[in-house]
Amino acid sequence: IVVNQNHTSIYEISNSVGLPIQTVKADLQKMISLGYFTNAYIHEGTGEFVISHPETQGQTQGQQIMAKTCNRCGANNMVVVGTPGICEYCKSPL
């Protein structure tokens, strides 16, 4: 939901999965702690789940970012469309 549908609102995520907001926040925090999301945090003030992608912050306008699922470990990775990528979790080519 976060990566593929680009939902960042804890409220929207909660509605999408049918779980209470507190459960969603706890689950997201656990996923951050376990390393499922790198450079991510929950912004308490706005109720948003924020993922910062330092490798894509310098991209030029017009480049598209998409989620690509790793065939080896199943993790979702953010890649620039048209460029090769490497899974940030298991280091396999995408």
N, C-alpha and C positions, 0 to 999 in steps of 0.2 A: 504494500500500500504506500509506504513512504517512498521507495525508490521508483517503482514502476508507474504509480498513479500520481506521484509528486504531491501527496497529501502531507502537510507539515503541521497542521493544526491538531493538537491533541484531541480536541472536541470532534473533529472530522474523523480522525482515526478511530476514536471510541465508537462513534456512530457506525462506521464501516464494519467494525468487527463485532459489534454488539456487546462490548464490555464496558464496565464503569471506567470513568476517566482515571481514577486512582490506580486501577489495575493496569491500564494502558501505560501510565507514567512509570509505574514500577517495572513493568515488562521492558519498556524501552530503556530504562536506566540499567537494568540487568544486561540487556543486549550490548549497551555501550561498554559496561564493565567487562564483559566477556570478549570484547573486540569485534563484534559483528559490524559495528559502525565505527570508523575511525574519524577523528576530528568532529565528533557530534556531541551535542548537549541539549538539554531541555531548558528553554528560556521560560522561567517561572512567570515573569512579568507579562509576556504576550501569550503564554500557553502554546508555544510553538516548539516543534522538534527541529533543531537546526543541524544540518550537516554541511560542514565547510570542506570544500575540495580544493586544497592548495594547488594540486597539479592542474586544475582547470581554471583557476582564478585569472591567469594571465592570457586567456584565450582571446582571440580577436572576434569582433562582432561577426555574426554569420555562421560561426561554427555551432553545430548541434551536439548536445550531450545526450546520450541514451544509456539506459541500463542494459547490461549484457550479463547473462547468467553463465557462470563458469561450468563447462561440461564435466570438469573433474570433481569439484567440491560442491557445486550448486549455489555458490555465493553470488549475489548480485554486485556488479561493479559498474561504476560510471566511466564511460569511455567517450572520446570524441568520435563522432560518426566518420567513417572512412579511414580511421587510423588503427593500427594493430594495438592491442592492449595486453596487459599481463594482470592476472588475478592478484589483487592485493592481499589475499588470504593464503593461497597455496602456491602462488607464483607461476601458475600454468598459463600458457598463451590462450588468449580469448579469440 
